[in-house]
């Protein structure tokens, strides 16, 4: 399996497949960066969605828009990874490269 396919698959299950590919892949930096970003993006999106849904009055509407935006970003990340391009998200990419990428070394 090519590194672009592994990187793409690390996004498919958000943080779960990201953790799996971080644990399995030890040498390919491209796969590890995408898997680490997948973990941080998935956890952040889930936590923010839960927080937004508890907002009174506009929570469901804002959560719908937020979920759509997350879905679009997720599709972009999958496409970029498949095309062998590491698209570093602002803040999330920094956190993933600084902390998460070294979890399973």
Residue pairs with C-beta under 8 A, 6 or more apart in sequence:
3 28
3 30
3 31
3 84
4 30
4 81
4 82
4 83
4 84
5 82
6 21
6 25
6 28
6 31
7 21
7 30
7 31
7 34
7 35
7 81
7 82
7 84
7 86
8 34
8 78
8 81
8 82
9 17
9 21
10 17
10 18
10 20
10 21
10 31
10 34
10 35
10 38
10 81
11 17
11 18
11 34
11 38
11 74
11 77
11 78
11 81
12 78
13 20
14 38
14 39
14 41
14 42
14 45
14 46
14 74
15 38
15 39
15 40
15 41
15 42
15 43
15 46
16 42
17 35
17 38
18 34
18 35
18 36
18 37
18 38
18 39
18 42
19 35
19 39
19 103
20 35
21 31
21 32
21 34
21 35
21 38
22 32
22 35
22 36
22 39
22 100
22 101
22 103
22 104
23 104
25 31
25 32
25 35
26 104
26 105
30 84
30 86
32 101
33 86
33 88
33 96
33 97
33 101
34 77
34 81
34 86
36 96
36 97
36 100
36 101
36 103
37 77
37 88
37 89
37 92
37 93
37 96
37 97
38 77
39 96
39 100
40 92
40 95
40 96
40 100
41 73
41 74
41 77
41 89
41 92
41 96
44 92
45 70
48 66
49 63
49 66
49 67
49 70
52 59
52 62
52 63
52 66
53 59
53 60
53 63
55 62
55 63
73 89
76 87
77 87
77 89
80 86
80 87
81 87
88 94
88 97
